[in-house]
């Protein structure tokens, strides 16, 4: 996993710079999202890996799947990805691009895990508190994990705020072992 991210980073950075300069972040987001979905399909992976098909044929196929989004820049990007055999890195390229795009737009992604389902008002309150603390807009993904026993665990990038009962019990157990 770490290796694919390392491979994907230069592609994502190059596409991000290109899209930012051209003011086409939204279009590239759509294109990379579609390419990411295609790359995750085992049938597409088999076609790309099959020596029976040339890179030009695969590029034509992908351009057809992208439809109207296949601009010259997109076709050049796809050609480079195929030429360098980086097709399987497209999901990571897309993910990194979205991270760069969100940072550019002053937004961060927060992963909120709760022991119980949260009401919309509670999620909004958590997002507001996080936005005030981080000085950025916050987009949240909310999930439920009963193993937390109570409370919430919030992850923003590599920052983790564990206000769960399970987290507090784990910290207590660690301090008692010392």
C-alpha positions as CSV (number, residue, x, y, z in Angstrom):
1,X,0.0,0.0,0.0
2,X,2.7,2.5,1.0
3,X,4.6,1.6,-2.2
4,X,1.6,2.5,-4.4
5,X,1.1,5.8,-2.6
6,X,4.8,6.6,-3.2
7,X,4.3,5.8,-6.9
8,X,1.1,7.8,-7.1
9,X,2.3,10.9,-5.4
10,X,4.2,12.5,-8.4
11,X,1.3,11.8,-10.7
12,X,-1.2,13.3,-8.3
13,X,0.9,16.4,-7.7
14,X,1.5,17.0,-11.4
15,X,-2.2,16.6,-12.2
16,X,-3.1,18.9,-9.2
17,X,-0.7,21.6,-10.4
18,X,-2.1,21.3,-13.9
19,X,-5.7,21.5,-12.8
20,X,-5.1,24.3,-10.3
21,X,-3.3,26.4,-13.0
22,X,-6.1,25.8,-15.5
23,X,-8.9,26.2,-13.0
24,X,-10.2,22.7,-13.7
25,X,-10.0,21.0,-10.3
26,X,-13.6,19.9,-10.5
27,X,-13.3,18.3,-13.9
28,X,-10.1,16.5,-13.0
29,X,-11.7,15.3,-9.8
30,X,-14.5,13.7,-11.9
31,X,-12.0,12.2,-14.4
32,X,-9.8,10.7,-11.7
33,X,-12.8,9.4,-9.8
34,X,-14.0,7.6,-12.9
35,X,-10.5,6.3,-13.8
36,X,-10.2,5.1,-10.2
37,X,-13.4,3.1,-10.4
38,X,-12.3,1.6,-13.8
39,X,-8.9,0.7,-12.3
40,X,-10.6,-1.2,-9.4
41,X,-12.5,-3.4,-11.8
42,X,-10.7,-6.8,-12.3
43,X,-11.9,-7.0,-15.9
44,X,-10.3,-3.6,-16.7
45,X,-7.1,-4.7,-15.0
46,X,-7.1,-7.9,-17.1
47,X,-7.5,-5.8,-20.3
48,X,-4.7,-3.4,-19.4
49,X,-2.3,-6.3,-18.4
50,X,-3.1,-8.3,-21.5
51,X,-0.3,-8.1,-24.1
52,X,-2.9,-8.7,-26.8
53,X,-3.9,-5.0,-26.5
54,X,-1.5,-2.2,-27.2
55,X,-1.3,0.9,-24.9
56,X,-2.9,2.9,-27.7
57,X,-5.9,0.5,-27.8
58,X,-6.3,0.6,-24.0
59,X,-6.0,4.4,-24.1
60,X,-8.8,4.6,-26.8
61,X,-11.0,2.3,-24.6
62,X,-10.5,4.5,-21.6
63,X,-11.1,7.7,-23.6
64,X,-14.4,6.1,-24.8
65,X,-15.4,5.3,-21.2
66,X,-14.6,8.8,-20.1
67,X,-16.8,10.3,-22.9
68,X,-16.8,14.1,-23.0
69,X,-14.3,14.3,-20.2
70,X,-11.4,13.0,-22.4
71,X,-9.7,16.3,-23.1
72,X,-6.2,16.4,-24.7
73,X,-4.6,16.7,-21.2
74,X,-6.6,13.8,-19.9
75,X,-5.6,11.7,-22.9
76,X,-1.9,12.6,-22.3
77,X,-2.2,11.7,-18.6
78,X,-3.8,8.4,-19.4
79,X,-1.1,7.7,-22.0
80,X,1.7,8.4,-19.5
81,X,0.0,6.3,-16.8
82,X,-0.3,3.4,-19.3
83,X,3.2,3.8,-20.7
84,X,4.7,3.7,-17.2
85,X,2.5,0.8,-16.2
86,X,0.8,2.7,-13.3
87,X,-2.8,1.8,-14.1
88,X,-3.2,0.1,-10.7
89,X,-2.1,3.3,-9.0
90,X,-5.1,5.3,-10.3
91,X,-7.1,4.9,-7.1
92,X,-4.3,6.2,-5.0
93,X,-3.7,9.0,-7.5
94,X,-7.3,10.0,-7.3
95,X,-7.3,9.9,-3.5
96,X,-4.1,12.0,-3.2
97,X,-5.6,14.5,-5.7
98,X,-8.7,14.8,-3.6
99,X,-6.6,15.4,-0.5
100,X,-4.7,18.2,-2.3
101,X,-7.9,19.7,-3.7
102,X,-9.5,19.7,-0.2
103,X,-6.4,21.4,1.3
104,X,-6.5,24.0,-1.5
105,X,-10.1,24.7,-0.8
106,X,-9.4,25.0,2.9
107,X,-11.3,21.8,3.8
108,X,-10.2,18.7,5.7
109,X,-11.8,15.3,5.9
110,X,-12.7,14.1,9.4
111,X,-13.5,10.5,10.2
112,X,-15.9,10.4,13.1
113,X,-16.6,7.0,14.7
114,X,-19.2,6.9,17.4
115,X,-20.3,4.1,19.7
116,X,-24.0,4.9,18.9
117,X,-25.7,6.5,15.9
118,X,-25.4,10.3,16.0
119,X,-28.2,12.7,15.2
120,X,-27.7,15.3,12.5
121,X,-27.5,18.1,15.2
122,X,-24.7,16.2,17.0
123,X,-22.7,15.8,13.8
124,X,-23.2,19.5,13.0
125,X,-22.0,20.4,16.5
126,X,-18.9,18.2,16.2
127,X,-18.1,19.6,12.7
128,X,-18.5,23.2,14.0
129,X,-16.2,22.5,17.0
130,X,-13.6,20.9,14.7
131,X,-13.8,23.7,12.2
132,X,-13.2,26.3,14.9
133,X,-10.3,24.3,16.3
134,X,-8.7,23.6,12.9
135,X,-9.6,26.9,11.3
136,X,-10.8,25.0,8.2
137,X,-14.0,23.7,6.7
138,X,-14.7,20.2,7.8
139,X,-16.3,17.4,5.8
140,X,-17.2,14.5,8.0
141,X,-17.6,10.8,7.4
142,X,-19.6,9.3,10.3
143,X,-19.6,5.6,11.2
144,X,-20.7,3.5,14.2
145,X,-18.5,1.1,16.1
146,X,-20.1,-0.3,19.3
147,X,-16.7,-1.5,20.5
148,X,-16.0,2.1,21.6
149,X,-18.6,1.5,24.4
150,X,-19.4,5.2,24.5
151,X,-18.2,8.5,23.2
152,X,-16.5,9.3,19.8
153,X,-13.1,8.9,18.1
154,X,-12.2,11.6,15.6
155,X,-9.4,11.3,13.0
156,X,-8.3,14.2,10.9
157,X,-5.3,13.3,8.8
158,X,-2.8,12.0,11.3
159,X,-4.4,13.7,14.3
160,X,-6.6,11.4,16.5
161,X,-8.9,12.7,19.2
162,X,-10.0,9.6,21.2
163,X,-12.9,10.6,23.5
164,X,-14.3,7.1,23.7
165,X,-14.8,5.0,26.7
166,X,-12.7,2.2,25.2
167,X,-9.9,4.7,24.6
168,X,-10.0,6.0,28.1
169,X,-10.0,2.4,29.5
170,X,-7.0,1.5,27.3
171,X,-5.1,4.6,28.5
172,X,-6.0,3.7,32.1
173,X,-4.7,0.1,31.6
174,X,-1.5,1.5,30.1
175,X,-0.9,3.8,33.0
176,X,-1.5,1.1,35.6
177,X,1.1,-1.2,33.9
178,X,3.7,1.5,34.3
